[in-house]
Amino acid sequence: MSSDLKTQLELWRSQIEQTIEREMPPADRRPAVIHEAMRYAVLGGGKRLRPILAIAAADACGADPTPLLRPICALELIHTYSLVHDDLPALDDDDLRRGRKTTHVVFGEAMAILAGDALLTEAFCWLTEPVAGVDPAGQLLAARLVARAVDASGMIGGQVADLEAESLETRTQDRAVLMDELAFIHRNKTGRLLTASLELGGVLAGADDARLGHLRAYGEAIGLAFQIVDDLLDLEGSAETLGKTAGKDVAQGKLTWPSLLGIEAARTRVEELVKAAENSAVMIGRPEYLVPLARYIGARRS
């Protein structure tokens, strides 16, 4: 990562952290335990990649992202809600997230479920609160794009398919069927919200259809690249570097890119996707941050 990108990411992360800290309900608001759990989950670190992508998209489309930070940071609430629920015993049953105990381990399963529900609801309050200088119709479109990205045909659908795929390889060895299912999982469970993050930034910035199309293509490429890298890190990383339990995919028999095509083919595909994202960023016209962000996503180690 270049020093310029590192400095910019640190600035954006600081702005995101400050916005979330300021806008989240205070921990002592009654009933205190739910607000404590919400803040524990969302203020517990993380790369903040989704709001960063939205900020970079708004910047690439010529807007000042600062007035847009509240709706942009809603993306982190949605992402965190999905992690809180994904870690529950009924799903991935994990006790480590972002380098510390998962929300249900600290607050109990019932409160973790409710905290996730509350984070999702709070996110749409942030997304729909009027922003000065932003066309209300555009803001409504942005909120709808995010909602569609995480509905039962988007992120939730991808999570369902991920659960069902744990037994798929025992039912069929047809490589085409397995690859089709894996593509669906990757495109929806991870890729849809990453793509919507870029669309959100673009729509709030008043981007035209051409730029939104390039942002969408960029998001689809880096969304798949991100998930393939995740699959590789699950094989090659450690709990210390990942901040979560390593080796879970193999242990649970999940479909992954390396398991179907091998590690080298997975790495080659990441390189191809990063290049495709770079090409889309150039078409937007201001690729100063989007190009190095694509490279960062392809080369990340946590």
C-alpha positions in Angstrom: 0.0 0.0 0.0 1.4 3.4 -0.9 1.9 6.0 1.8 -0.7 8.3 0.1 -3.4 5.6 0.2 -2.5 4.7 3.7 -2.8 8.3 4.9 -6.1 8.7 3.1 -7.5 5.5 4.5 -6.5 6.5 8.0 -8.3 9.8 7.5 -11.4 8.2 6.2 -11.4 5.6 9.0 -11.1 8.3 11.6 -14.1 10.2 10.1 -16.1 7.0 10.0 -15.3 6.1 13.6 -16.2 9.6 14.8 -19.5 9.6 12.9 -20.5 6.2 14.2 -19.5 7.1 17.8 -21.5 10.3 17.6 -24.6 9.0 15.8 -25.1 5.7 17.7 -27.5 5.7 20.6 -25.7 6.3 23.9 -24.8 3.2 25.9 -26.9 4.4 28.9 -30.1 4.9 26.9 -32.8 2.8 28.4 -32.8 -0.2 28.0 -29.0 0.1 28.4 -28.1 -3.5 27.6 -29.2 -3.4 24.0 -27.4 -0.1 23.3 -24.3 -1.5 25.0 -24.4 -4.6 22.8 -24.9 -2.5 19.6 -22.0 -0.2 20.4 -19.8 -3.2 21.4 -20.5 -4.8 18.0 -20.1 -1.8 15.7 -17.3 0.0 17.5 -15.1 -3.0 17.9 -12.7 -2.3 15.0 -12.8 -3.5 11.5 -11.5 -2.4 8.1 -14.6 -0.1 7.5 -14.2 -1.1 3.8 -17.8 -0.5 2.8 -18.1 3.1 3.9 -14.6 3.7 2.6 -15.7 2.5 -0.8 -18.8 4.7 -0.7 -16.6 7.7 0.2 -14.1 6.9 -2.6 -17.0 6.6 -5.0 -18.5 10.0 -4.0 -15.1 11.6 -4.3 -14.5 10.0 -7.7 -17.9 11.5 -8.8 -16.8 15.0 -7.7 -18.6 15.4 -4.4 -17.4 16.3 -1.0 -18.1 13.1 1.1 -18.2 14.9 4.4 -21.9 15.9 4.4 -22.7 12.3 3.3 -21.0 10.5 6.2 -24.2 9.6 8.1 -25.9 7.6 5.3 -22.5 6.3 4.2 -21.8 4.9 7.7 -25.1 3.1 7.7 -23.3 0.6 5.6 -21.1 -0.4 8.5 -24.1 -0.9 10.7 -25.6 -3.3 8.1 -22.3 -5.1 7.7 -21.9 -5.5 11.5 -25.4 -6.7 11.9 -24.7 -9.5 9.4 -21.5 -10.5 11.3 -23.3 -10.5 14.7 -25.9 -12.9 13.3 -23.4 -14.9 11.2 -21.4 -15.7 14.4 -24.4 -17.1 16.3 -24.4 -20.8 17.2 -27.2 -21.5 14.8 -25.0 -20.3 11.9 -21.2 -20.2 11.9 -21.0 -20.6 15.7 -17.9 -18.5 16.2 -16.5 -16.9 19.4 -14.0 -14.6 17.8 -14.6 -11.5 15.6 -12.3 -8.5 15.0 -9.9 -9.9 17.5 -12.2 -10.2 20.5 -15.2 -12.2 21.8 -18.2 -12.2 19.6 -21.3 -10.3 20.7 -23.3 -13.4 21.6 -20.5 -14.6 23.8 -20.4 -11.3 25.8 -24.2 -10.5 25.9 -25.9 -13.8 25.2 -27.6 -15.2 22.1 -31.0 -13.4 22.6 -29.3 -10.0 23.0 -27.0 -10.6 20.1 -30.0 -11.3 17.9 -31.8 -8.2 19.0 -28.6 -6.1 18.7 -28.3 -7.2 15.1 -31.9 -6.4 14.4 -31.5 -3.0 16.0 -28.3 -2.2 14.0 -30.2 -3.0 10.7 -33.1 -0.8 11.7 -30.8 2.0 12.8 -29.0 1.9 9.5 -32.1 2.7 7.5 -32.9 5.6 9.9 -29.4 7.0 8.9 -29.9 6.2 5.2 -33.3 8.0 5.0 -32.6 11.1 7.2 -32.6 14.0 4.7 -29.2 15.4 3.8 -28.8 19.0 2.8 -27.9 19.4 -0.8 -28.9 15.9 -1.8 -31.9 15.3 -4.1 -34.6 13.4 -2.0 -35.4 11.2 -4.9 -31.7 10.3 -5.2 -31.5 9.5 -1.5 -34.6 7.3 -1.8 -33.0 5.5 -4.7 -29.8 5.0 -2.7 -31.6 3.5 0.3 -33.5 1.2 -2.1 -30.3 0.0 -3.7 -28.9 -0.9 -0.3 -32.1 -2.6 0.8 -32.1 -4.7 -2.4 -28.5 -5.6 -1.8 -29.2 -7.2 1.5 -32.7 -8.7 1.0 -33.6 -12.4 0.5 -32.3 -12.3 -3.1 -29.1 -10.5 -2.1 -26.9 -10.9 1.0 -29.4 -13.0 3.0 -30.0 -15.2 -0.1 -26.2 -15.7 -0.4 -26.0 -16.7 3.3 -28.8 -19.2 2.8 -27.1 -20.7 -0.3 -23.9 -20.8 1.7 -25.6 -22.9 4.4 -27.2 -25.2 1.9 -23.9 -25.7 0.0 -22.3 -27.3 2.9 -23.8 -30.6 1.8 -23.9 -29.9 -1.9 -20.7 -31.7 -2.7 -22.1 -34.9 -1.1 -25.0 -34.7 -3.6 -23.2 -33.9 -6.8 -19.7 -33.8 -8.2 -20.8 -31.9 -11.3 -18.1 -29.1 -11.5 -20.4 -26.8 -13.5 -23.2 -27.1 -10.8 -20.7 -26.5 -8.0 -19.2 -23.5 -9.7 -22.6 -21.9 -10.5 -23.6 -22.3 -6.8 -20.3 -20.8 -5.6 -20.6 -17.9 -7.9 -24.1 -17.2 -6.6 -22.9 -17.3 -3.0 -19.9 -15.0 -3.6 -21.9 -12.6 -5.7 -24.7 -12.2 -3.1 -23.3 -12.9 0.3 -20.4 -10.5 0.0 -20.5 -8.8 -3.4 -23.9 -7.3 -3.4 -23.3 -5.0 -0.4 -19.8 -4.0 -1.6 -21.3 -3.1 -5.0 -24.2 -1.2 -3.3 -21.6 0.7 -1.2 -20.2 2.2 -4.4 -23.6 2.8 -5.9 -24.6 4.6 -2.7 -21.6 6.9 -2.9 -22.3 7.6 -6.5 -26.0 8.3 -6.2 -25.6 10.6 -3.2 -22.9 12.4 -5.3 -25.4 12.9 -8.1 -23.5 10.6 -10.6 -25.0 10.1 -14.0 -26.0 6.7 -15.4 -22.6 6.1 -17.1 -20.6 6.6 -14.0 -23.0 4.5 -11.9 -22.6 1.7 -14.5 -18.8 1.9 -14.1 -19.1 2.0 -10.3 -21.3 -1.1 -10.5 -18.9 -3.0 -12.7 -16.0 -2.0 -10.3 -18.0 -3.2 -7.3 -18.9 -6.6 -8.9 -15.2 -7.2 -9.7 -13.8 -6.3 -6.3 -16.7 -8.0 -4.5 -15.8 -11.4 -6.1 -12.1 -10.7 -5.6 -12.7 -9.9 -1.9 -14.5 -13.2 -1.3 -11.9 -15.3 -3.1 -9.2 -13.6 -1.0 -11.3 -14.4 2.1 -11.3 -18.1 1.0 -7.5 -18.0 0.6 -7.0 -16.4 3.9 -9.2 -19.0 5.6 -6.7 -21.6 4.4 -3.5 -19.6 4.9 -4.1 -17.1 7.6 -4.1 -17.3 11.4 -6.6 -16.1 14.0 -4.1 -13.5 15.1 -3.8 -11.9 11.7 -7.5 -12.4 10.6 -9.1 -11.4 13.9 -11.5 -14.4 13.5 -11.2 -18.1 13.6 -9.1 -19.5 10.7 -9.8 -22.8 8.9 -13.6 -22.6 9.5 -14.5 -23.1 5.8 -12.7 -26.3 5.5 -13.9 -27.6 8.9 -17.5 -26.9 7.9 -17.2 -28.3 4.4 -18.1 -25.1 2.7 -17.7 -24.5 -1.1 -14.7 -22.2 -1.7 -12.8 -21.2 -4.8 -9.6 -22.9 -3.7 -11.4 -26.2 -2.9 -12.9 -26.3 -6.4 -10.1 -24.9 -8.6 -7.0 -24.9 -6.5 -5.0 -22.1 -4.8 -3.1 -20.9 -7.9 -6.2 -20.7 -10.0 -7.9 -18.7 -7.2 -4.9 -16.3 -7.1 -5.0 -15.9 -10.9 -8.7 -15.1 -10.8 -8.1 -12.4 -8.1 -5.5 -10.7 -10.4 -7.9 -10.7 -13.3 -10.7 -9.2 -11.2 -8.5 -6.5 -9.8 -7.4 -5.6 -13.3 -11.1 -5.4 -14.4 -11.9 -3.1 -11.4 -8.9 -0.9 -12.3 -10.3 -0.5 -15.9 -13.7 0.4 -14.6 -12.2 3.0 -12.2 -10.3 4.7 -15.0 -13.6 5.0 -17.0 -15.1 6.9 -14.1 -12.6 9.6 -14.7 -11.1 10.1 -11.3 -9.4 6.8 -10.3 -6.9 8.3 -7.7 -8.3 6.2 -4.9 -10.4 3.5 -6.6 -7.4 2.0 -8.4 -5.2 1.5 -5.4 -8.2 0.4 -3.3 -8.8 -2.4 -5.8 -5.1 -3.5 -5.5 -5.3 -3.3 -1.7 -8.4 -5.6 -1.7 -6.6 -8.1 -3.9 -3.5 -8.1 -1.8 -4.9 -7.9 1.7 -3.8 -10.3 4.4 -6.6 -9.8 7.0 
